[in-house]
């Protein structure tokens, strides 16, 4: 399209003109297609444009070898007559245009079918969006992520008139197909929207392939790890572990990851794919295998210590990008497969404590002391008893603060200084809270009651963290 005009005229007829005198009989809303003889010679296009204007024709279409000057384009714009130049045989274009005018729905269906066929042959995001850009001339299309980043296609499409969400396999939007039409029209917008919708499922499938591959790999490695830890691995199992680079002949420190208490429930396969992908970005040199209700990894080295692993995890665990908020627990260094089994059990106990402290928390088995025993208790059997034992605190306006303070003091063996450091408040604040607790009849200094109160605080803190925001009943992830 050479002239910058508004394309709002409806096309009702198509005429192939070999002689300009034929334009004198054109009806309104006619697309005038100039055959090569009619488009040659001086002022041929200008004459066709003037005839089109006088008869309110829809547009003028000329062959590519026509002589088009700036004055020709200026005249088309002044008369507001669309002027198109096409490659190939004008007669063939006239025939195709006539078919489209006679049945616009059929023309759109043919275009959609051609796009669907071409899209089905592509396997990548770039290839799918590239097909759409090729099949829709005059339209720029891009796949844009939720963060505004262009994942595939043309950046010029961002902010375009058509926007179609692309959903993940679980129905959540993860990107949008955006299209900008150089000459917007209701029918053009409808056609582009239809084709963009055709591309949504292939795009979602293409995006899901890496995650599904991660989930499949995770399931295979989980079975392999279980076979190794069973104590009776065969030669094939041991060889498969060596191929993966798993090493058990040195000191190993097990690491267990689990979702924090109160984390939203996510399909296990989807969660595993996201966690494995995020872990691979941050800890590419360390394995991560689904195990139980979480994931297990291990660090290997001849002189490895738990503190070395702890330092690296606390620094880099928050960098993992996935939909599941994670916490971690570490076991003690151990050698061989049997030692790794024990370290994994210790790490699981430490993780049971860490998940109550929020995303990114890391706990080490050797630093927990009696809290490891508390973490192994079944909270659902103790909540009612804990609510009864600490009812006077729960009924207070500052009950949550007092219970958290009491738990911190008991964790720290009665030291108000250490409890203040853990909670990030002044020591005098802790003392004031303890006075309010005593005033409500809670004798936490009594040796016969101290353990029961400690368990009750621990249980209630975990139960409160697991409760849904609306206060309805719910369990931990």
N, C-alpha and C positions, 0 to 999 in steps of 0.2 A: 504494500500500500504506500503510494508516494505522497498523497495529499493528506494533510492533517485535518481531517474533517470528522464530524460526528456520524457514527454508523447506527442510526436509529430508524432507517427506512426499511420497511418490509419488502422482500423480493417475492413477487408473484409470478413473474414471467421471465423467460430467458430467450434472447434473440441472438443468433449468429449473423453478423453483418459482414457482407463482402463488398458492399457499395454503400457509401454514406447516405445515399438517398433513401436507403431502407430505414434509416432512423426516423424519417418523417412519419412513418406509420406505427411507431412504437407506442405502446400503452403506458400509462403511469405504473410505477413500481416494477419496471423492466430492468433486468441486468443486461446491458449491451456488451456483447463479446465481439471484438473486432477481429475479423480474419486478417491475415497478413496483407492482402491487397488494399484493404480499407484503411490500414494503419500507416501506410507509406505515403510519402510526399509531404510537402510543406503544409502546415496548419491542419493536417488530418486529425490529429488528436484534439486540437483546439475546437475544430468544427464538431467533432463527436461530443465533446464536453458541453458545447453550447446547445446542441440538439437535445442532449440528455437533460439539461437544465430546463429547456423550454417545455419538455414533455414530462417533467418530474420523474425521470427515470431513477432507478435505485443506484446505479453505478455504471462505470465504464471499465472494461477489462481489455487490455491491449497485450499483444505478444511482446516477448522480451527484446526483439530486434527493432522495436519502434523507436523513433527519435523523440526523446523526452527532454525538454529543456526546462530551465528554471521558470520561464514564463508559462510553460504548460502547467507545471505544478501550482504556480501562483494563481492561474485561472481556475483550476479545479478547487482550490481552497476558497477563492472569492465566490464561486458559484455554489460551494458546499456540495460538490459532486465527488464521491469517492472514486479514486483512480487507482486501478491495480495493474501490475505488470506480471505476467506469468511465463514460466518456461514451458516449452513443449508445444504441442499442437493445440491451437485455440479451439478447434472443433471438439477435441476430446474433453477439454475443460468445460465447454458449453454443455456437452452431454452429461458430464458428472454433476454439474451445477443444476441442470434441469431435473435430474433424478433427485437431488437433495431438496429442491424447491417443491417438487411434486409430493415428496414424502419425507419431511424433516426427521420424523421419528426413526424411519428406516435408515437414514444417513447417519444419525447419531448412534443407532444400534450397530451399524457396520464399523464405525470408528471405535466404539467400545469393545466390540468383539476383536478387532485387530489389536487393540491395546492389551486386552486380557490375554490373548495368545502370546504376544511378545513378552509380557510380564512373566508369564508362566515359565519361560525359558531362562529367566534370570534367578540367581541365587544370592545376590548381594544387595545391600541397600543402595549402593551407588548404581548398580545395573538397573534396578527396578525404577528408580527415579529418572535415570537417563532415558529409559524407554518413553516415559511420559513426556519428557521435554522434547524428544524427537517427534513423537506422534502429534503433539499439540503445538504447531507453529504459532508464533505470536503470544505464547504463554510461557512464563518462567515459573518453574516448580522447584520447591526445596523441601526436604525433610528437616524439621527444626525440633530440637530437643526441648524438654521442659525448662531448661536453663537458658534458652535462646540461642544455643549453639547450632550452626548449620551442620547436620550430620551427612547430608548428601544433597546434590542438586545445585541450583544457582542461588547465590546470595541475594541477587536482585529480587527474588521472589518474596523475601521477608517483608511482612507488612502488607501482603497482597489481599485482594478482595475475597478470595476463597480460602477457607481454613477448615480442615477435616481432621479430627483427632484420630490417632493411631493407638490402639489399646494393646496391652500385654495379654498373655494367654489367660491371666486371672481377671481380666476386665478393667484394669487400671490404665489411665492414659500415661504414656511415656514419651510421646512426641506428637507433632502435628505435621500434616502435609499442607503446605501453603502454596497458593498459586496467584500470580499477578498476571492479569490479562491486559495486553496492550490496548485493546479496543473492547472494553466491557460491554456486554449486552445480556439481557435476561436469558436468552437461549444458550449463549456461550457459557455463561456462568453455570447453568444447569448441566451442560455437557461436561464441563471440567469437573464439577462436583461429582458427577456419576463416575467418571474415570478415576478420580482420586479415591473414591470409596472402594472401587474394584481393587485398588492396590493395597488397601489396609491389611487384609489377611496375609498376603505374601510378605509384606514388610514385617508384620508381627512374627511370622514364622522364621524369617531370616534373622531377626534380632534375637529370637529365642534359641536358635541353634547352639551358640556358644554356651549358654546357660544350661541347656539340656545335656550338652556334652560334659560339662563340669559335674552335673548331678549324676550322670551315668558313671563317670570316672570315680566319683566319690563313693557310689554304691559298690563298685568293684574293689576299691581299696579298703572299704570297710570290711568286706568279706575276707580279704587277704589278711588284714590285721587281726581279725577274730581267729583266723586259722593259726596265725603265729602265736597268739597269746593262749591258745588252747593247750599248749604244752606238748602237742603231738604233730608239729608241722612236718610235712613230707619234703622230699628233695625239690619237687616242682614249686612248692610254696616258697621255700627259702630262695630258690633261683629267681622267682618273680619279685621278691622283696629286694634282692640285689640289683635287679634290672631297674627298679624304681629309685635306687640310690639309698634305700633304707639301711642304716647301720646300727647294729646293736652290740658290737664288740668293744665299744668304749663306754665311758660314763654317759648316762642319759638322764636328762631332767625332763619329766613329762609335764605337759601344759594342757589343761582342759579349759575349753571355752564353752560358755552357755549364755543364753539370753538372760538379761537382768530380770529380777522379779517385777512383774507388772508389764512386761513387754507385750506388744500386740501379737496376737496369734497369727502366724503365717504358715501357709502350706509348707510342710517339711522339705519337699523337693525344691520349691522355689527359694526357701530360706537357705538350704544347703548350697545351691548354685550361687546365690549372692554372697554368702560368707566365704566360699572357696575363691570366688573371683576377687573379693576385697582383700583376702589374706594373700593371695598371689601377688597383688600389687605392692604390698608392704613387706612381706616375708617370703619372697620368691625362692629363697634357698632353704626353706623349712617345709616339711610335709604337713598337711592338715587332712585328717581323715574323720568322717562322721563316725560317732561312737556314742551309743546310748542316746541320751536326750541332748547331746551337744556335739562337740568336735574335739579331737585330741591331736596334739603335736608333740614333738620331742626335740630337744637340743642335744647334740652329741659333741664330745671332745674329751681328750685325756685328762685335762685339769679343770673341767667345767664345774662351776658352782651355781647354786640356785640364785645367789645375789646377782651374778652376771646376767642370767636370763631375766630376772626380775627387773633389772635396770632397763634392759632393752624393751621388754614388753610394756612397761609403764610409759616409756617415751613414745613408742610407735603404735601401740594398740588403738589409741584414739584416732589414728589416721585411716583406719580401715573404713572404707565407704560401703555400707550395705544397709538394708532396711531393718536389720536386727541389731539392737543395742546389746553389746557384748561385755562380759566380764571374764576374768581368767583366774585360775588357780594353778599353783606350781607344787610339784612333789619334790622329794629329796633326790639328790643324785644317786643313781644305781647303775649296776653293770649287767649286761646281758638281757635276754628276753624276760627272764624271771624277775630281774630287778626292775625292768621297765613296767611290768605288770603292777608291782608294788607302788612304784612312783606314780603311776596313773591313778591308782586308788587314792593315794594321798592328795594328788592334784584335784581329784573330784571333790574330796572333802573341803579343801581350801576354796574351791570354786563355789561351793554351796554357801560359804560366808561372803565371798566377793559379790555374788549376784544381788545381795541385799544392800550393797553400797552404791549402786548406780553404774551406768555405762562407763567403761574404761577402767574400772577398779581391778586391781591385781593383788591377790593374797598368796602368801607362801605358807606351806604346811608347817614348817618349823617355827614360824613366828606367831602362829595362832594360839597355841596352848589349848586350854579347855574349850575355846570357841569351836574347835573342830568337832568335839563331841556334841555340842549344841546343834551344830549344822546337820548332824546325822539324824536328829530326832524328827518324827513325823509331826509337823505343825498342826495338821488338821485334827489330830487327836488331843492337842493341848490348848487350842485357842479358847475353848469355853472355860477351862480352868484358869487360864491366864487372865481372861476378861473378868472373872470373879475375883481373883486375887488382887488385881489392880483397879477394881471398879472405882475407887475413890479418886484415882488419878484420871481415869478415862472420863469421868463426869466433870472434870475441871475444864475451864476454858483453855488453859495452857497444858492440858494433859499430855499431848504429843511431845511437847518440849520437855516436860518432866520425865516422861518415860525414856526418851532418848538420853537425857542427862544421867538418869539412874543406870541405864545400861552401860554408858560410857564409863562411869565411875566403877561399876562392878567389873567391867572388862579390864580396867587398869588397876585392879587389886585395891580399890579404895583411894587411890591417889587423885586428889582434886587437881593437882598441877598437870598430870598427864591427861586427865579427862578434858581439862580446859584447852590443852594444845590440840587434842583430837577434834574437839567441836569448834575450835577457832574462836573461843571467847575468853574473857578474863577469869582468873581463878576465883575472884570474889563473886562473879556471876554464878559459877558452879556452887559455891558455898551458899549463896542465897537460895538457889533452887533446891538444894538439899534440905535447907531449913523448912521450905514449903512442903517438901515431901514428908518430913518428920511430922510436921503439924497435921498432916492428914492421916497419921497413924501407921505409916509404912516404916517398920523397924528394920531397915536394911543393914544396920550394924549387928543385928542378932545373927550369930553363926548358924543357928538352926533354920533361919529363914532365908539366908543370903542366896543359897543355891536355887531355891524355888523361885525367888524374885528374879534372879538372873535369867533363868529359863523363861519365865513369864515375859520379861522385857524383850528378850530375843525373839520369842514367838510373835508377840504383838507387833513389833517393828516389821517383821517379815510379812505378816498378814495385812498390815496397813499399806505397805508398798505394793502388795499384789491386788488390792481392791481397785475396781474400775473407777474412773473419774466421777461417774454419776451416782456412786455409792451402792450400786447393785452388786450382788454377789458375783464373784469370779475368782478364778484360780490363777496361779502363776503360769507363765509360758513354759 
